[in-house]
Amino acid sequence: MPIIVNLDVMLAKRKMKSKDLAEIIDITTANLSILKSGKAKAIRFSTLEAICKALDCQPADILEFVEEEKR
């Protein structure tokens, strides 16, 4: 998938645990895990906004587009 989720990188930079972020943004740790793993099909802007506020970052710090190789 060409969208890479760097949420684990931002959590490490902010020295925050997934469990703590999940509590702050009011989602389950299971849903946060799905998002972190890149298996989520979508993310609500309100959730993205809450993550950015909690981690004091920009959406581009969390989501990255990487072009897939053409075969």
N, C-alpha and C positions, 0 to 999 in steps of 0.2 A: 504494500500500500504506500502511495507516495506521501501521505501525511504521517509525520513522526511526532509522537507525543513525548516531550521532554520534561514531563511533570516530576519524575523522579530526580532529575538533575536540579530543578528549582527547589525541591524539598531539601535536598542535600545542601545546596547553597545557603538556604535559610535555616538549616539545622532543625528542621521540623519533621515530625513523624506523620505518616499517612493518617493514622488514627486521629491525631490532633487536628489536621486539616479537615478531615471528614466532619468532625464535631463543629469546627468553626463555620464551615459552609453548609452544614446541615444536610449531608447526604450520608448514605451508608458506606461503611468501609468496603463492602463488596462492590458497590457502584464506582467508588473511587479506584479500586483495583482494576476494574474493567477499563476505566478511562486511562489509567497509567499504562496498562499493557498494550494499548492501541487497538483493543478489540471493540471499542465502542463505535457504533455506526453514526452517532451524532452527539452533539453537546449543545445544551441550551445556552444562549447568550447570558442568561442570568447566572448560570453555573460558572461559566467562564469569567464573568465579571467578579463573582464572589471569590474565585480562586485567585484572580489577579489582585484583588484587594487584600486578601489574606497573606499572599506571598510578596506583595509590593512589587509587582512585575507587570509586563505587558503581554498581551496574547502571543506575540511573536517569540517570547521567551519560553512558551509552553508548546506551541505548535509550529512545526517546520515542514515545508514542502520540499520533497526531494524527487526529482524527475526519475521515473523508472527507465531502465535501459531498454532501448528498442531492440527487438529480436529480428 
